[in-house]
Amino acid sequence: MASWTGTLYVGVTNDLKLRVLEHRAGTFPGFASRYGVRRLLYFEEYAEILDAIAREKQIKGWSRWKKVRLIESVNPPWRDPPKDWKS
């Protein structure tokens, strides 16, 4: 996820749509609400939570440049929601 100013946030959840709504509402205090992170730009789905957590940790360890390249590989205009969002 990202803010309008480009601050990036990486997280894991078992309910993506609910979590996006929570971010947009600023439901929980913390990094995302402090920096206005409200735009879903990229996501991956995993069957196993441990795989999702491992991927989250991997991406969090990346440089900003590498994270931006990942987003732009599937969502070049940084459209919210991404065009492959599933209803």
Biotite code that builds the C-alpha atoms (Angstrom):
import biotite.structure as struc

atoms = struc.array([
    struc.Atom([0.000, 0.000, 0.000], chain_id="A", res_id=1, res_name="MET", atom_name="CA", element="C"),
    struc.Atom([1.058, 3.612, -0.383], chain_id="A", res_id=2, res_name="ALA", atom_name="CA", element="C"),
    struc.Atom([0.176, 7.147, 0.563], chain_id="A", res_id=3, res_name="SER", atom_name="CA", element="C"),
    struc.Atom([-0.452, 9.886, -2.001], chain_id="A", res_id=4, res_name="TRP", atom_name="CA", element="C"),
    struc.Atom([3.032, 11.198, -1.217], chain_id="A", res_id=5, res_name="THR", atom_name="CA", element="C"),
    struc.Atom([4.599, 7.820, -2.046], chain_id="A", res_id=6, res_name="GLY", atom_name="CA", element="C"),
    struc.Atom([5.227, 6.343, 1.400], chain_id="A", res_id=7, res_name="THR", atom_name="CA", element="C"),
    struc.Atom([5.161, 2.552, 1.014], chain_id="A", res_id=8, res_name="LEU", atom_name="CA", element="C"),
    struc.Atom([3.742, 0.018, 3.461], chain_id="A", res_id=9, res_name="TYR", atom_name="CA", element="C"),
    struc.Atom([4.015, -3.774, 3.346], chain_id="A", res_id=10, res_name="VAL", atom_name="CA", element="C"),
    struc.Atom([1.806, -6.002, 5.473], chain_id="A", res_id=11, res_name="GLY", atom_name="CA", element="C"),
    struc.Atom([0.040, -9.342, 5.692], chain_id="A", res_id=12, res_name="VAL", atom_name="CA", element="C"),
    struc.Atom([-3.624, -10.093, 6.350], chain_id="A", res_id=13, res_name="THR", atom_name="CA", element="C"),
    struc.Atom([-6.138, -12.902, 6.018], chain_id="A", res_id=14, res_name="ASN", atom_name="CA", element="C"),
    struc.Atom([-8.844, -10.519, 4.734], chain_id="A", res_id=15, res_name="ASP", atom_name="CA", element="C"),
    struc.Atom([-7.461, -8.069, 2.167], chain_id="A", res_id=16, res_name="LEU", atom_name="CA", element="C"),
    struc.Atom([-10.638, -6.092, 1.495], chain_id="A", res_id=17, res_name="LYS", atom_name="CA", element="C"),
    struc.Atom([-11.323, -5.586, 5.209], chain_id="A", res_id=18, res_name="LEU", atom_name="CA", element="C"),
    struc.Atom([-7.717, -4.543, 5.843], chain_id="A", res_id=19, res_name="ARG", atom_name="CA", element="C"),
    struc.Atom([-7.805, -2.024, 2.994], chain_id="A", res_id=20, res_name="VAL", atom_name="CA", element="C"),
    struc.Atom([-10.997, -0.531, 4.440], chain_id="A", res_id=21, res_name="LEU", atom_name="CA", element="C"),
    struc.Atom([-9.341, -0.344, 7.872], chain_id="A", res_id=22, res_name="GLU", atom_name="CA", element="C"),
    struc.Atom([-6.333, 1.470, 6.395], chain_id="A", res_id=23, res_name="HIS", atom_name="CA", element="C"),
    struc.Atom([-8.576, 3.926, 4.569], chain_id="A", res_id=24, res_name="ARG", atom_name="CA", element="C"),
    struc.Atom([-10.535, 4.622, 7.752], chain_id="A", res_id=25, res_name="ALA", atom_name="CA", element="C"),
    struc.Atom([-7.374, 4.949, 9.852], chain_id="A", res_id=26, res_name="GLY", atom_name="CA", element="C"),
    struc.Atom([-8.826, 2.377, 12.255], chain_id="A", res_id=27, res_name="THR", atom_name="CA", element="C"),
    struc.Atom([-5.560, 1.449, 13.946], chain_id="A", res_id=28, res_name="PHE", atom_name="CA", element="C"),
    struc.Atom([-2.860, 3.847, 15.120], chain_id="A", res_id=29, res_name="PRO", atom_name="CA", element="C"),
    struc.Atom([0.601, 3.197, 13.745], chain_id="A", res_id=30, res_name="GLY", atom_name="CA", element="C"),
    struc.Atom([2.800, 3.703, 10.712], chain_id="A", res_id=31, res_name="PHE", atom_name="CA", element="C"),
    struc.Atom([0.070, 3.372, 8.078], chain_id="A", res_id=32, res_name="ALA", atom_name="CA", element="C"),
    struc.Atom([-2.349, 5.800, 9.719], chain_id="A", res_id=33, res_name="SER", atom_name="CA", element="C"),
    struc.Atom([0.413, 8.243, 10.679], chain_id="A", res_id=34, res_name="ARG", atom_name="CA", element="C"),
    struc.Atom([1.615, 8.477, 7.064], chain_id="A", res_id=35, res_name="TYR", atom_name="CA", element="C"),
    struc.Atom([-1.795, 8.291, 5.364], chain_id="A", res_id=36, res_name="GLY", atom_name="CA", element="C"),
    struc.Atom([-1.213, 4.926, 3.686], chain_id="A", res_id=37, res_name="VAL", atom_name="CA", element="C"),
    struc.Atom([-4.569, 4.251, 2.014], chain_id="A", res_id=38, res_name="ARG", atom_name="CA", element="C"),
    struc.Atom([-3.953, 3.138, -1.577], chain_id="A", res_id=39, res_name="ARG", atom_name="CA", element="C"),
    struc.Atom([-3.747, -0.536, -2.490], chain_id="A", res_id=40, res_name="LEU", atom_name="CA", element="C"),
    struc.Atom([-1.283, -0.787, -5.353], chain_id="A", res_id=41, res_name="LEU", atom_name="CA", element="C"),
    struc.Atom([-0.078, -4.388, -5.256], chain_id="A", res_id=42, res_name="TYR", atom_name="CA", element="C"),
    struc.Atom([-0.923, -7.646, -3.537], chain_id="A", res_id=43, res_name="PHE", atom_name="CA", element="C"),
    struc.Atom([-0.072, -11.336, -3.628], chain_id="A", res_id=44, res_name="GLU", atom_name="CA", element="C"),
    struc.Atom([-2.190, -14.242, -2.408], chain_id="A", res_id=45, res_name="GLU", atom_name="CA", element="C"),
    struc.Atom([-0.871, -17.295, -0.564], chain_id="A", res_id=46, res_name="TYR", atom_name="CA", element="C"),
    struc.Atom([-2.633, -20.441, 0.610], chain_id="A", res_id=47, res_name="ALA", atom_name="CA", element="C"),
    struc.Atom([-0.375, -20.743, 3.672], chain_id="A", res_id=48, res_name="GLU", atom_name="CA", element="C"),
    struc.Atom([0.071, -17.928, 6.209], chain_id="A", res_id=49, res_name="ILE", atom_name="CA", element="C"),
    struc.Atom([3.711, -18.869, 6.834], chain_id="A", res_id=50, res_name="LEU", atom_name="CA", element="C"),
    struc.Atom([4.456, -18.367, 3.135], chain_id="A", res_id=51, res_name="ASP", atom_name="CA", element="C"),
    struc.Atom([2.751, -14.975, 3.230], chain_id="A", res_id=52, res_name="ALA", atom_name="CA", element="C"),
    struc.Atom([4.733, -13.911, 6.304], chain_id="A", res_id=53, res_name="ILE", atom_name="CA", element="C"),
    struc.Atom([8.000, -15.042, 4.713], chain_id="A", res_id=54, res_name="ALA", atom_name="CA", element="C"),
    struc.Atom([7.220, -13.020, 1.582], chain_id="A", res_id=55, res_name="ARG", atom_name="CA", element="C"),
    struc.Atom([6.260, -9.972, 3.662], chain_id="A", res_id=56, res_name="GLU", atom_name="CA", element="C"),
    struc.Atom([9.612, -10.128, 5.468], chain_id="A", res_id=57, res_name="LYS", atom_name="CA", element="C"),
    struc.Atom([11.446, -10.540, 2.176], chain_id="A", res_id=58, res_name="GLN", atom_name="CA", element="C"),
    struc.Atom([9.799, -7.485, 0.606], chain_id="A", res_id=59, res_name="ILE", atom_name="CA", element="C"),
    struc.Atom([10.256, -5.381, 3.753], chain_id="A", res_id=60, res_name="LYS", atom_name="CA", element="C"),
    struc.Atom([13.987, -6.045, 3.459], chain_id="A", res_id=61, res_name="GLY", atom_name="CA", element="C"),
    struc.Atom([14.132, -4.663, -0.076], chain_id="A", res_id=62, res_name="TRP", atom_name="CA", element="C"),
    struc.Atom([15.184, -1.170, -1.078], chain_id="A", res_id=63, res_name="SER", atom_name="CA", element="C"),
    struc.Atom([12.475, 1.329, -2.004], chain_id="A", res_id=64, res_name="ARG", atom_name="CA", element="C"),
    struc.Atom([13.636, 1.114, -5.630], chain_id="A", res_id=65, res_name="TRP", atom_name="CA", element="C"),
    struc.Atom([13.040, -2.643, -5.718], chain_id="A", res_id=66, res_name="LYS", atom_name="CA", element="C"),
    struc.Atom([9.577, -2.270, -4.125], chain_id="A", res_id=67, res_name="LYS", atom_name="CA", element="C"),
    struc.Atom([8.627, 0.375, -6.684], chain_id="A", res_id=68, res_name="VAL", atom_name="CA", element="C"),
    struc.Atom([9.766, -1.897, -9.518], chain_id="A", res_id=69, res_name="ARG", atom_name="CA", element="C"),
    struc.Atom([7.583, -4.710, -8.113], chain_id="A", res_id=70, res_name="LEU", atom_name="CA", element="C"),
    struc.Atom([4.532, -2.436, -7.982], chain_id="A", res_id=71, res_name="ILE", atom_name="CA", element="C"),
    struc.Atom([5.166, -1.111, -11.469], chain_id="A", res_id=72, res_name="GLU", atom_name="CA", element="C"),
    struc.Atom([5.590, -4.623, -12.901], chain_id="A", res_id=73, res_name="SER", atom_name="CA", element="C"),
    struc.Atom([1.815, -5.110, -12.558], chain_id="A", res_id=74, res_name="VAL", atom_name="CA", element="C"),
    struc.Atom([0.461, -1.624, -11.875], chain_id="A", res_id=75, res_name="ASN", atom_name="CA", element="C"),
    struc.Atom([2.573, 0.958, -13.780], chain_id="A", res_id=76, res_name="PRO", atom_name="CA", element="C"),
    struc.Atom([0.232, 3.926, -13.223], chain_id="A", res_id=77, res_name="PRO", atom_name="CA", element="C"),
    struc.Atom([-0.069, 3.142, -9.489], chain_id="A", res_id=78, res_name="TRP", atom_name="CA", element="C"),
    struc.Atom([-3.832, 2.824, -9.933], chain_id="A", res_id=79, res_name="ARG", atom_name="CA", element="C"),
    struc.Atom([-5.936, 2.160, -6.825], chain_id="A", res_id=80, res_name="ASP", atom_name="CA", element="C"),
    struc.Atom([-7.294, -0.466, -6.834], chain_id="A", res_id=81, res_name="PRO", atom_name="CA", element="C"),
    struc.Atom([-5.055, -2.439, -9.193], chain_id="A", res_id=82, res_name="PRO", atom_name="CA", element="C"),
    struc.Atom([-6.740, -3.530, -12.411], chain_id="A", res_id=83, res_name="LYS", atom_name="CA", element="C"),
    struc.Atom([-6.599, -7.164, -11.329], chain_id="A", res_id=84, res_name="ASP", atom_name="CA", element="C"),
    struc.Atom([-8.542, -6.498, -8.099], chain_id="A", res_id=85, res_name="TRP", atom_name="CA", element="C"),
    struc.Atom([-11.031, -9.312, -7.581], chain_id="A", res_id=86, res_name="LYS", atom_name="CA", element="C"),
    struc.Atom([-14.571, -8.288, -6.632], chain_id="A", res_id=87, res_name="SER", atom_name="CA", element="C"),
])
